[in-house]
Amino acid sequence: MLQQANDTLSSSKSCPTHHQTDWHWVTAAGGLFSYLEHKGEQYTPAAHTILFVCPELEDHETARGLELVQSLHYTGKGPTLYDAINTTKTGMGALLLRTMILQPSFDTAIIEARLDAVQGDQDALSSIQHGLAALPNTSGFLCSPANVQSHMLLEGMLKLYLLIQKARLLGDSLKQTRCDLLEKTRRWLQNRAVLSVASTLEDVLEEAIITQQRGGRQNGAGALYTLFAVKAGKHSALALAYQTYAEIISDMNTLTASYQEQHGIALRLLRGRKNTFVFQAAERHRQPNQYMHDLLALSGTVGKTRFTSPSLAKLNVRLRNVTDEIDVLSTRILRPILERVQKEQLGNIHHMLEAVALLDVLACFAYNAINKHQIRPVLADTVVLKQHGHAFPLDKKTNRWQHLVKNDAYLADDCNIQLVYGNYCGSTFPASSAFVQQMHDMAQTLSAVSSRSLLILDEAEKNTSYAEGVGLSAAFCKALAKKQVHVLMATHAPELKCCCQRLGVSVVSYSMKAGPSSDAGNAASHYTIDPAPSSAGHSRDYGLDLAERAQLPKEVVDRARQVIVTKPDAA
C-alpha cells in the first residue's frame, strides 16, 4: 500500500493542475497517512508534510449539478441549496456541509445519529453557534511548522491555545446531552492529550497575553502584545533583550520631554511601521516653528505634524535590532514546542477539529429546524409528514418565504405509493419547472432563428403529458416552418408526423436503424439513418431490452411488458 501511494503521489506531481489527478493525489495521501496512523510508526515531521494547492474542492460541473452554484439554464435570483441552509460559523463546518451535499451518506446508522442529535438537542445546538463563531482559524499552521515564518509563529501558537480552550468550553455545553454522537463529539473536544498542549503553552506564555487573547482584545497595544508573550524566565538572553527594549523606550520618552522643554512643542511618541516611532505634534502646532520646519524637511514630511530627528532615528535602529533579537529568541523557544505538538498530538488535534466541524454542521441543522419549523418524519407502519405550516415556495426576488402552505402526507400499507401530478410550480433550490424553462427556451429560439439557422432539437415533447407534448412540438414546427428554419428533431413520438401534416407542415421522417443482436435477441444500434419511417421499418421498440441490459431486475421488465400500452404508429 505504501508503494502504491508513493507511486500515485509521484505521478501526480507531474501534472498538478488536472482535477482528476488532484483527487488521486489527495486520496493517495489520505490513504498513506491513515496507514501510518494505523501502524503507529513514528517518522520525522518532514515525512508527514505535503504541500498541496488546489483552487477548489470540487470541479465546476459537479458543483453545478448539485446546485452549489447557479445552473447555466437558471436565470432566477434564488439561493442554491448550500446558500439556503448554510448557517455555519467556521470554515471547517462550511467545508463539511459542502461535502455532505456533494457526497451524501447513505449509511442508515450515520443518518439516524445525526437526526437524533438534532432532534434531541435542538436548543442546545442552536445556542452554541455564537461560541463556534469565536473559534480562531488555525488551518495551515499545524501542517508544516518548519515553513511557518517566525513573525507568524507566536500568533499561531496563541490561536492554537485559544482554539483548545474554546473547544473545551463547547464541550462543557454538551455535558447534559443524551445523544451518543454528541457525547462522542464532546469527548474529542475535551481530549486530555489536547488539553495538555494548552497547559504546555500556559507554562511558556505570559498570563497577561493569554488573558488578552482569551478576551479577544489587545488593549490598544497593537503588535506589542505578542512581542513580550514568551516568559522571560525561560531564557536569560531573552530577559536581557526585554530589559534593553524597555531602556530604549525610556530613552525615547526622555528625548521627547527634552524637545518639548527646549522648543515649546507639545509632542508625543507615535508608533510607526516595523516597530519604529515618530514624533507627533499637537494640533495647535500645524504651523511649525523653524526647528520643526527643519526636521520636517529632513524627514520628507513638510506640512504634516509627524516627523523624526537624527537622535530618534538612531534609537529606532537600536529598537529594530533588539526587536529582531527578541523575535529570534522567542522562535527558538516556541518552534520545538510546535514540532513536538505536531509529532505527538497532531492526530488528536485533527480529531478535535473534525468534532468542531461536525458540531458546527449539527448546530446549522438545528438552527434550520427551529427557524423553518422542520420536523423529523416518523418511519413506522404509517409514515406521517405533518408540516405545521411549512413555508413554500421561496420568493426568488426577495429571498423570503411567500406564504404558508400545509402539505401533510400519510403513507400506510393500503396507500404506500402516492402519485402527485404537478402543475409546473417548480421548487425552491433553485429548480424552476423544467417544462416552464423549456417553454422559455422555445420562445427565445423563435425570436432568434431565421432562414439561415440550423436548429437541432431533442425530445421537444417531454416534460408534460404525451398529448400536450406532441401538440406543442407540432405547433413549434409550424412556427419554424414559417421562418424557413432548417430543423433536425429527435423524438420518441411517431404521432408527431401526423400532427405536423394536419397543420400543413411538410416533414420527412426517418428512423435510427436498430435490430436484434446475437446476444439473446437484445437490441443493437447500427448508428445509421434508415430512410424508412419507424412504421415501415422495425415495428418493435427496444426500450425494455435496453432496460434489462442496464440491470433493471428481470421481474420488473417482464411486468412492464405485461402492462405496456403500445401507441399506434403514424401512418
N, C-alpha and C positions, 0 to 999 in steps of 0.2 A: 504493500500500500504506500509506503514511504517513497519507493522508487517511482511509482506511478504518479504520485502527487508532485514530486520534484520534476518529472518529465513534463507534466502539464504546465507547471509554473514556468519552466524554461522555455517551452514553445510559445507560451502566451506572451512573454516579454517582447517577442519579436514583432508583434502587431497589436499593441495595447489599445488601439482606437476602435477595434472591431467589437461590437456589442456582444456577439456570441462568444468570442474569445474572452472578453472581460468576465462574463459569467462563469466560464470554465475556470478561469484563474481564481476567482473568489471561491468557487465551490472546492477546488483543489486545496486552496489554502485553509479553508474551514475544516476540511476532512483531515488535513495534516495536523492542525492544531488540536482537534478533538482526539486524534490518535495519541499524540504526545501527552495530553492530559490524562487519557485512559491508562497509559503505561506508567505515568508518574515519573518520567525521567526528567532530569534537570539539564538544561543547556544554558549557554551564555545568553544574556539579554539580546545580543545582536542576532542570534539564531531564531528568535521569535518575532523578528521585525520584518515587515513587508510594507514598502511604500506603494500604495495603490491609489491612483487618482481616477475617478470616474465622474463625468458630468451629471449623470442621472442614474437612478437605481432601477429604472425600467425603461425599455425602449418606447418611443413615442407612439407607435402603432398599438402596442399592448395597452398603454395607458389610455389612449383614446377609446379603445374598445371597452374598457372597464369604466369609462366615464370619469376618469381622473382629470381629463382635460376636455375641452369642448369638442364635440364632434364636428367634422368638416361639413356635415349636412344640417347641423343645428345652428339656427341663426338667432335664437332667443337669448335672453339675458339671465336665465335661471341658473341656479347653482349646480355644480356637479354633486354626486353622491358624497364625495370626500368633503367638499365645502359645507354641505348641509348638516353633516353630523359631527364635524371636527370642532371640538372644544378643548382639545388637549393643550396642556400648558408647557410641555417640554418638547425639545426636538426629538428626543428618543421616543416619546409617546406618539408624536405625529408620524414618525417613520414606521412604528409598529402598526398604527392604524392603516396606513397606506398598504403595508404588507398584508394585512388581514383582508383588505379589499382586493388586492391583486391576486392573492393566493389564499382563498378562504379555506378553513379547516372543515373536513367532513367527518372528523372523529367525534362520535356522539358524546364520549366522556368529556372531551375538551369543551364542546358547545354547552353541555349541561352545567359544567363547572362555572363557566362564565355567566350563564344565566342565573345560577344560584347566587353568585356573588352580587350581581346587580340587583336581583330581586330582594335578597335578604338584607342588604346593607346600602340601600339607595341613599338614605340621608347621610350616612357616614361618608360614603364615597363622594357625594356631591360637596360636602363641607370641607374636604381636604384639598380642593382644587387650588385654593389660594396658597397652601403650603407647597404644592407642586410648582406653582409659578415662581416661587422664590429660590428654586434649586439652581445653582450655577451650572454652566456648561463646561465640562471637562473633556469633551471629545477631542481626540488627537493628542492630548497632553500625556497620557499614560502609555500610548502605543510605542513611542520612540523617545525615551528620556535622553538618550545621547544626542539627539538632534534638537532638543529644547534649548533655545538661546538663554544665556544667563539672566538677562533682564526679565525674561518671562517665567523663569523657574520659580521664583518666590511667589509670584502671583498665582501660578498654577498650584503650588502647594497649599496656599491659603484657600483657593477654591475647592481643592480636594478635601481639606478639613471641613469646610462649610458644607460640602455635599454630604459627607458622612454624618455630621451632626444633624442636619435637617432630615436626612433619611431615617435616622434614629427616632426623631420626633414623629415622623409619619408612621413609623411602626408602632409608637405608643398609641396613636389614634385608632389602631386596629386591634388592640388587645382584647376588646369585648366581642370580637367577631366570632360567629359560629360556623363560618364558611371555611371549608378546607383549603380552597385556593387562596383566600385572603390570609389565612393563618400561615400558609407556606410563604406567601409574599412577605408577611411580617417578619418571619424568621430570617429571610435573606436581607431585609432592611436593617435588622439588628444583629447581624452576624458578628460574633465575638472577635473573629480574626480581623474583620474590617474595623471594628471599633478600636482594636489595639493600634491600628495605624493612626487614628486620631489621638490616642494617648501619646504615641511617639512624637507627633507633631507638637503637642502641648508641651513636651519636655524641651523642645528646641526653640519654639517661637515665643515671643513676648506675649504676656497675657493681655496687655492693652491692645495689641494689634489684633489678637484673636477676638477680643470683645468688639472692636470696631467692625471687623468683618462679619461677626455674627449679627450685629445690629444693622448691617448694610450701610454704614456711614464711615466717613473718614475724617470727620471733624474739621474739614477745610484744609487739611494738611497736604492734600494732593499727593504727589509722588513720595513725599517724606514718610508716609505711613508704612511703606514697605522697606525703606532704607534701613531702619533700625529694628526690623522684625525678628532677626535671629538674636537669641540671648547672648550677651557679651561674655558671660562666664564660660561658654563652651570653647572659647578660643582667645588666648591672651592678645594675639595680634589684632583681632577684631575689636577687642576692648580699647586698645590703643588708637585704632582708626576712628572709633566713635568719639574718643576724647579729642583727637585732632580736629575732627569735623566741628565739634562744639566750640573749640577755641577759635577756629576761623570765623564762624558765625559771630562770636563775641567781638572779634576784631572788626568785622563789617559794621556791627552796631556802633562801636566806638568811632569808626570813621564817619558814619552818618551823623552822629552827635557833634563831632568836631566841625563838619561842614555847616551844620545849622548854626552853630555858635559863631563861626568866623564870618559867614556871608549873609546871615539873617534869612536863611531859606528854610522853609518848613519841608523837610524831606522824610521819606520812609523807604525802606527796602522792599523791593518787589521782585518776586521770583520770576525769572525768565525761562528761556529754553535750556535744556540739558543741564539742569541743576546749577544754573548761574543766577546772579542777582543784578538788578539795576536800581538806580535811584529814581524815585518819582516825586516831583514837586507838587505842592498843594495847588488847588485850582487858582488861587489868587496870584500865583506866580506864572501865569501864562505869558506875561511879558518878562522874559528873563533879564536879569542884570548882566553886566559884562562878563563876570566869571562863568555864569551859567551858559551864556551865549558861546563862549569859547569851548566849553565842554560839549555842548550840543553840536557844535561844528565838528569837533574831533570825532564824535560818535556817529556822525552822519544822520542825526535826527533833529535838525533845526526846525523850530516851530512846534515841537511837541514837548511834553513835560517829563518824558523819561530819558535818562541819559546815564552815562557811566563816567569813570575817571580813570587815570592810569593806576592809581592805588587800588581802586576797586577791581580793575581788570586783573591785577596781579593776585589778589585774593581769590578771584574766580578761578584762575588757573590752578592754584593750590587746592581749591574746593573740588574741582573736577578730578584732580588726581586722587584725592582721598576718597571721593565717591567711587571711583573705579576700583580702588583697593577694597573698599567695603563690599562691593559687588562680587569681586573675585573671591574674597574670603567667605562670604555667605554662600556662594555657589559651591565652594569646596566642602562646606558642611552639609548642604542640603542635597547635592546630587547623589552621594552614596545612599542617603535615605530613600530617595526616589527609586534608585536602581534596585534596592533591596525590596521595596514595596512591589515594584514591577515583577521581580523574580519570584517572590513568595506569595503575594496577595493579589496578583492581577486577576486570577480566575475568580476569586471571591468578590472583588470589586465589580467585575463584569456581571456576575450574578446579581449583585445589588442593583446595578444599572438596569438590567433586564427586569428586575422586580419593580423598579421605579417606572419603567415604560409600561409594564402591564397594569400597574396601579393607575397610571395616567389614563390609559385607554378604558379601563373599567369605570373610572370616575367620569369619563366622557360619555360612556353608555348610560350611566346612572343619571347624569345631567339631562340627557335627551329624554330618558324615560320619564323623568319628573316633569319637565317643562313642556313636553309634547304629549303627555298623557298616554304613553305607550305601556302596554301590558304584555305579560308573557302568556302565550296560548297554553291551555291545559290539554295535553295529549293523552287521552284515555279512550274508553269505549266511544265517547262522544267528544268531538273537538268543538270548542266554543271560542269564537273570536268576537268578543264584545268590545267595541271601540270607545265607548263613553265619550262620544263627541270628538273623535279624532279629526284634526284639520286636514282637509283635502279639497282641491289641489292647491298648489303653490302659485301665487301670482308672480309670473316671471318678470314683471316690470318693477315691482316694488319689493320682491323677495319676502312678502308677508303672506300669512295664511289668509285666504279669501273668506271662507266661511266653514262652518262645521257640518259635516255630513256623517251620519252614523250608518255604517255599513256592517251590521252584525252578520255573522255566519255561523251555522250549526251543521256539523257533519256527523252523521251517525251511521249505523250499519245499514239502515234502509235507504240512506241517501248519501253515501260516502263519495260519490262523484257528482259534481255540480258543474253545469256548463254555464258560462257567463258570456252573453252576446254583447259586445262592446258597441258604443256609439261614437267611436273615434275621438274620445276625450283625451287621449294621451295619458301621460303620467307625470311624475314630479322630477325625476333626475336623469337627464333633462328631457327624456324621451317624449317628444311630441308624437302625435299619432302618425304611424307610418303611412297610412292612407292619405292623411291631410298633407304630409310632406310630399308624397308622390303627386298630389294634385297641384301643389305649388310648383314642383319641377316641370310638370306638363305645361302649366300656364307660362312659365318663364321660357320654356322651349318654343312654344307657339309664337311668342313675341320676338324671338331671336333668329329663327330659321328663315331661309329664303330658298329660291330655286337653285342656289349654288351649295346648299347644305346636304350633307350625308348624315342621317340620323340612325343610330343603332340602338334598338330597344330590346330589353329582356323582360319578358313576362309583365307587360303593362297591365294585365288583367288581375294582378294579385292584390292582396291587402283588403279585399272586400268580398262580398258574395260573388259566386261564379257568374250569375246572370248580369249583375251590375258591372262586374269587371269586363265581361265581353262587350256589353253595350258601350261602356266608356272607351274601350280600346277602339271599337269600330268608329265611334264619333271622332276620336282623336285622329284616326287615319283619314277620315273625311276632311278634317281641317288641314292636315298636312298635304293632302292631295290638291286642295285649292291653291296652296302655295307652291305646288310642284316640287316638293321636297323629295329627295331620294331616301327611301326608308328600307332598312333591314330589321325585321322584328322576329324575335324568337318567342314562341308561345306554346302552351300546352292545351290550347282551346281550339279544336278543329272547327267549332261553330263560328269562329271569327271571320272566316272567309265568306260564309253566307250572309252574315250581318253587314259586312263591308259592301257586298254586291247589292243588298237591298237599299243601301244608301247611295248607290251609284258610283262606288269606288272600284276602279279596275285594279284587281290584285291578282298575283300569281302565287300559288302556294307550292312549297317543296317540303321535303322531309329529310331528316338526317338518317342515312341508311344504317340499319341495325338488323341483327338477326341472332338466332341461337348459336351459341358456341359449342365446341366439343365437350365442354365441361358440364355434363348433365343438363344440357338444354338451357343454360343461363345465357343472359343477354351479352352480346359483344358488339360494341360500336365500331363501325367501319370508318368513321370520321370523313365521310363523303356525302355530297348532296345528291339525293335521289330526285330526279325530275318529276317522278310521280308523287302526287299528294299522298297523305297518310292513308286516305280511304282506299286508294288504288294500290298501295304498297302493302306493307305488313299491317295486318289488322290487329295484331297483338300488342299490348303495352307491356313494357319490361320493367316498370317501376317496382313491382313486387319482387321480381327476380333480383334486382339490384339491392332491395332492402334485405333480402335473405343473405346476399353476399356480404352485406355490411354487418352481418352477425346479429340482425334482429331475430329474436327467438322464433324458431320454426312454427311453433303453435300459434304465434301472433300472426305470422304471414299467412298460414293456412286459414285462420279465421277471417282474415281480411279478404281472401279470395272467395269466401262463402258469402260475405255481406256486401261486396263491392257492387256498385251500380254503374254499369257501363253507359256512358253518354253516346248518343248516336253520332256517327261521323258526319262531317259536312258532305254535301253532295258534290 
